[in-house]
Amino acid sequence: MIPIAALSLIKNIFNKKTLPFILALSVGLLVFLNINSCNKLKYEKLLRQQDKSIFDQNIEAFMDTIRTTYNKTLDTYEHEKKLYLTTLEELQKFDSSLTNKINSIKGDIINVIDTKIKMNNNDILIDNELKDYGDSSYGLKWDFPYKDRDFEQYLSGVSKFRLIDNNIIAGKTFLDSNYLSLNITYGFKELDNKYKVWALCSSPKINITELNGAYFIDKPPPYTPQTFYRKRWIMGPYIGYGVNFDNKFQDPRLGMNFGLSIQYHLFGWGKKP
């Protein structure tokens, strides 16, 4: 049995004056809940699509090989390969060697690029300068300078020997200069909905034999003001305390009020996301 007081309260709430408002509020709330449910389903669908795209990206990165092309605009060789979009734990499944290299690094790793480089040195002809050190000791002094836009190498030394009774006795070769300078530009890019690691080097002496990259998706980029409170308009059920009116917008008074509200977010505070 419903108490008489409760029945009286229900009659007072659902009277002829308030019933249209309550019905409108109920319809609005149902519409809001339906839209919210549709948005959740849409969001879950997008998450599944994203998971599939990441999985496909990582499989292709595992199977991919380096592609080298010549960039006429930059007058340089461009190397590229698909990279991994993963976590540090998941990277172990694809590239255990790379994972082992970075496991001991302190701090949160955002991304990593790993390369192996081979120098293409063909047969080189170097002029020698004969040095007489006395006491039947001689030396062949030589140097090898090479320089292009992204690679520079300088080697110099002397190869010593002795000449005794027309017999040549080999000595040792001493390097007095061993200088090497190499410039390679690395980065990540998105092309045709695929993420790739790339490297630029214009030197014909340099051949990149391995190029691997990973971006760790569980380490988001740092906070920027543009990403904070981007959603300005807010719609939803509302309950609060303040000034309210009767259904003719008269007789203002303080009290509880509730309903369906549309709000515009001006500013916020609190902990940054």
C-alpha positions in Angstrom: 0.0 0.0 0.0 1.3 3.5 -0.9 0.9 5.9 2.0 -1.6 8.7 1.6 1.1 11.3 2.1 3.1 9.9 -0.8 0.0 9.8 -3.0 -0.7 13.4 -2.1 2.9 14.4 -3.0 2.7 12.6 -6.3 -0.6 14.4 -7.1 1.0 17.8 -6.2 4.0 17.1 -8.5 2.0 15.7 -11.4 -0.7 18.3 -11.7 -2.0 20.0 -14.8 0.4 22.8 -14.5 3.6 20.8 -14.1 2.7 17.7 -16.2 3.7 19.3 -19.6 7.0 20.4 -18.1 7.7 17.0 -16.6 6.7 15.2 -19.9 9.0 17.6 -21.9 11.8 17.0 -19.4 11.3 13.2 -19.6 11.4 13.3 -23.4 14.5 15.4 -23.4 16.2 13.1 -21.0 15.4 10.1 -23.1 16.7 11.8 -26.2 19.9 12.7 -24.4 20.4 9.2 -23.1 19.7 7.7 -26.6 22.3 10.2 -28.1 24.8 9.4 -25.4 24.3 5.6 -26.0 24.8 6.1 -29.8 28.0 8.1 -29.1 29.4 5.4 -26.9 28.7 2.8 -29.6 30.3 5.0 -32.2 33.3 5.5 -29.9 33.7 1.8 -29.3 33.6 1.2 -33.0 36.3 3.8 -33.6 38.4 2.1 -30.9 38.1 -1.3 -32.6 39.0 0.3 -36.0 42.0 2.0 -34.4 43.2 -1.3 -32.8 43.0 -3.0 -36.1 44.9 -0.2 -37.8 47.6 -0.4 -35.2 47.8 -4.2 -35.5 48.1 -3.9 -39.3 50.8 -1.2 -39.0 52.9 -3.3 -36.7 52.7 -6.4 -38.8 53.7 -4.4 -41.9 56.6 -2.8 -40.0 57.8 -6.3 -39.0 57.7 -7.5 -42.6 58.9 -4.2 -44.2 62.4 -3.5 -45.7 64.2 -0.3 -46.2 63.4 1.6 -49.4 66.0 4.0 -50.7 65.1 6.8 -53.2 66.8 9.9 -54.4 65.2 13.2 -53.4 65.9 15.6 -56.2 64.6 18.6 -54.3 67.0 18.0 -51.4 69.7 16.5 -53.6 70.0 13.6 -51.1 69.3 9.9 -50.6 66.1 9.2 -48.6 65.7 6.0 -46.7 62.3 4.9 -45.2 60.6 2.0 -43.5 57.4 1.5 -41.6 57.7 2.0 -37.8 56.0 0.3 -34.8 53.1 1.9 -33.0 53.2 -0.1 -29.8 54.1 -0.1 -26.1 57.5 -1.0 -24.7 56.2 -4.4 -23.5 54.6 -5.2 -26.9 57.7 -4.2 -28.8 59.4 -7.3 -27.3 57.2 -9.5 -29.6 58.4 -7.7 -32.7 62.0 -6.7 -32.0 63.5 -8.2 -28.9 67.0 -6.8 -29.8 65.8 -3.2 -29.9 63.8 -3.7 -26.7 66.8 -5.0 -24.8 68.8 -2.0 -25.8 66.4 0.5 -24.3 65.2 -1.4 -21.3 67.8 0.1 -19.0 67.3 3.7 -20.0 65.8 5.9 -17.3 62.7 7.9 -17.8 59.6 7.4 -20.0 60.8 6.6 -23.6 58.6 8.3 -26.2 60.1 6.9 -29.3 63.3 5.2 -30.6 65.2 4.9 -33.8 67.8 2.3 -34.4 70.1 2.1 -37.5 73.1 0.3 -38.8 75.4 2.0 -41.3 77.9 0.6 -43.8 80.6 2.7 -45.5 81.1 2.1 -49.2 84.9 2.4 -49.6 86.1 1.1 -52.9 89.7 0.7 -53.9 91.6 3.9 -53.0 94.9 5.0 -54.5 97.0 7.0 -52.1 100.3 8.8 -52.8 103.3 8.0 -50.5 106.1 10.3 -49.4 109.4 8.5 -48.6 111.0 9.5 -45.3 114.6 8.6 -44.4 115.0 8.4 -40.6 118.6 7.3 -40.7 120.1 4.1 -39.3 118.6 2.2 -42.3 115.1 3.2 -41.1 112.6 4.5 -43.6 108.9 5.3 -43.8 106.1 5.9 -46.3 104.1 8.8 -45.2 100.6 9.0 -46.5 97.2 10.8 -46.0 93.7 10.2 -47.2 91.2 13.2 -47.2 87.6 12.8 -48.2 84.7 15.2 -47.9 81.2 15.6 -49.2 78.2 17.4 -47.9 77.3 14.9 -45.1 80.4 12.8 -44.7 84.0 13.7 -44.0 87.0 11.4 -43.3 90.7 12.1 -42.9 93.3 9.5 -42.3 97.0 10.0 -42.2 100.0 8.1 -41.0 103.3 6.5 -41.8 104.3 2.9 -42.6 107.8 2.2 -41.4 110.4 -0.3 -42.6 114.1 -1.0 -42.5 116.5 -1.7 -45.4 119.3 -4.0 -44.3 121.7 -5.6 -46.9 119.1 -5.1 -49.6 116.5 -6.9 -47.5 113.3 -5.0 -46.5 112.2 -5.7 -43.0 108.6 -4.5 -42.4 107.9 -2.3 -39.5 104.6 -0.9 -38.2 102.1 1.6 -39.5 101.3 4.5 -37.2 98.1 6.5 -37.5 98.6 10.1 -36.5 95.1 11.3 -37.7 91.8 9.4 -37.7 88.9 11.8 -38.1 85.4 11.0 -39.1 82.3 13.2 -39.3 78.8 12.0 -40.4 75.5 13.8 -40.7 72.2 11.9 -40.8 68.8 13.4 -40.3 66.1 11.2 -38.8 62.4 11.6 -38.2 58.9 10.1 -38.3 56.2 10.8 -40.9 52.7 9.8 -41.9 52.1 8.9 -45.6 49.1 7.2 -47.1 47.7 6.5 -43.6 50.9 4.6 -42.6 53.6 5.8 -40.2 57.2 5.6 -41.2 60.7 6.3 -39.9 62.9 8.1 -42.4 66.6 9.1 -42.7 68.4 11.5 -45.0 72.0 11.3 -46.0 73.4 12.7 -49.2 76.8 11.0 -49.1 77.3 8.2 -51.7 79.8 6.6 -49.2 77.1 5.9 -46.6 74.6 3.0 -46.9 72.0 2.5 -44.2 71.6 -1.3 -43.9 69.1 -1.3 -41.0 66.5 1.2 -40.0 64.0 0.5 -37.3 61.7 2.9 -35.3 59.0 2.7 -32.7 56.6 5.2 -31.3 55.2 4.2 -27.9 51.4 5.0 -27.9 51.0 4.6 -24.2 53.3 7.7 -23.6 51.2 10.7 -24.9 52.8 14.0 -25.8 53.0 16.7 -23.1 50.1 19.0 -22.3 49.5 21.9 -24.6 46.9 24.7 -23.9 45.1 23.9 -27.2 44.2 20.4 -26.0 42.7 21.5 -22.7 38.9 22.1 -22.4 38.3 21.9 -26.2 34.6 21.0 -25.8 32.8 24.2 -25.0 29.2 23.3 -25.4 27.7 20.9 -22.8 24.2 19.4 -22.8 22.8 17.2 -20.1 20.5 16.8 -17.0 21.0 19.5 -14.4 20.2 19.8 -10.7 21.2 22.6 -8.4 20.2 25.3 -6.0 19.5 28.9 -7.0 16.8 31.3 -8.2 13.8 29.7 -9.9 10.4 30.9 -11.2 6.9 29.5 -11.6 5.7 28.2 -15.0 4.8 31.8 -16.0 8.4 33.0 -15.2 7.1 35.0 -12.3 7.4 34.9 -8.5 11.2 34.5 -8.2 12.5 32.6 -5.2 15.4 30.6 -3.9 15.2 26.8 -4.0 16.2 23.6 -5.7 15.8 23.3 -9.4 16.4 20.6 -12.0 15.9 20.0 -15.7 17.7 19.6 -19.0 20.3 22.3 -19.6 22.5 23.5 -22.4 25.7 25.3 -21.2 28.7 27.0 -22.7 32.0 26.4 -21.0 34.0 29.6 -20.6 36.9 28.5 -18.5 38.1 25.8 -16.1 40.6 24.9 -13.5 42.0 22.0 -11.7 44.6 19.4 -12.7 45.7 19.3 -16.3 44.9 16.1 -18.2 
